[in-house]
Amino acid sequence: MPSPQIIRSPSGEELVVLPRAEYEALLAAAEDAEEDAADLAMLDRRRAEAAGPDGLLPAEVSQSILKGDSLLKALRRWRGLTQTELAEAAGLGQGYLSDLEARHKQGSPETLARLAAALGIPRPWLVSAEGNR
C-alpha cells in the first residue's frame, strides 16, 4: 500500500492525496461507525423501553443479580418457575437451560425469544449490559 502524499495549497493548508480505493474504504468505515453508533443508541432506547417506564428491572430481579445470579436465573426465580418448568415452556432441555443460567452457553436469538415468551417478559430483558443472558 503506497503512503499518502501530502501537499500544501496556496493558502498553506495541508492536503492529503491517497488512492481512490483507500478513500472509498475510509468512507465505508466512517459509514459503518455511524451505523454502529445509531444501532447502539437504538439498543439503549429499546432496553429502557422494555424495562418499563423508569427503565429498571423489577427490584427482586436486581437483588438476585446483585447476589450473583445470572439475569436469566433471576428472571426465572422472579416468575416462580423451576428450571424444568421453564425449559418445558420454552421447548428446551433442562440441562441446556442450566448451562444458559450458569453462563456456560449463550442462547441464540430464537432461544432468547422463546425464553422471553415463556417468562412473559420483553425479549430485551434477557440481554444485560455485560452481554450475560
Secondary structure, 3 states (H helix, E strand, C coil): CCCCEEEECCCCCEEEECCHHHHHHHHHHHHHHHHHHHHHHHHHHHHHHHCCCCCCCCHHHHHHHHCCCCHHHHHHHHCCCCHHHHHHHHCCCHHHHHHHHCCCCCCCHHHHHHHHHHHCCCHHHHCCCCCCC
